Amino acid sequence: MSVTLPESVDAWRMVSARRSFEGTLPIATLPRLCEVLASADGEVKFELDFGRDNLGIGYVDVRAQTSLTLVCQRTLEPFVLPITLDTRLGLIRQERDEAGLPPDCEPLLVAEDGRLKPADVIEDELLLALPLVPVNPDSSLPDEVTGHDPDEDLAGEGRSENPFAVLRELKK
């Protein structure tokens, strides 16, 4: 296991050597991810394991864990979203090679020279794990937006109004 993450690696040599990388990466060093976050504070704890499966297909297992600060699209307030990744990426040279990957493998197109930037792979997977519309699960819309008056709930508890009463009046 290596603690430092190199800028770039030769993917095919990493697969042959069954190399692994483990460590932490500051979120601030991931520019594309920072664009969609409310705050770039924190770190990503990661593990990358290169190898070959039973069919001889090269892969990289990406495991990462972090907490990202997003803006809730319901309340426009920041909230923290914990993210845990555990993905297997099948390394392919051409797009048509994707058909030969096992069903549990996502494709990762490797450049012709075999160069792969591990930090970019981690960043890509984190971006894919983000919700399309971030909403804090603990949030609710304000009463002014929903038109809901909590006083009406208390007043209407004693009686139940028939929803068809209006139709009954129209029928007369």
Buried (B, 14 or more C-beta within 10 A) or exposed (E): EEEEBEEBBBBBEBBEEEBBBBBBBEBBBBEEBBEEBBBBEBBBBBBBBBBEBEEEBBBBBBBBBBEBBBBBEBBEEBBEBEBEBEBBBBBBBEEEBBEEBEEEBBBBEBEEEBEBBBBEBBBBBBEEBBEEEBBBEEBEEEEEEEEEEEEEEEEEEEEEEEEEEEEEEEEE
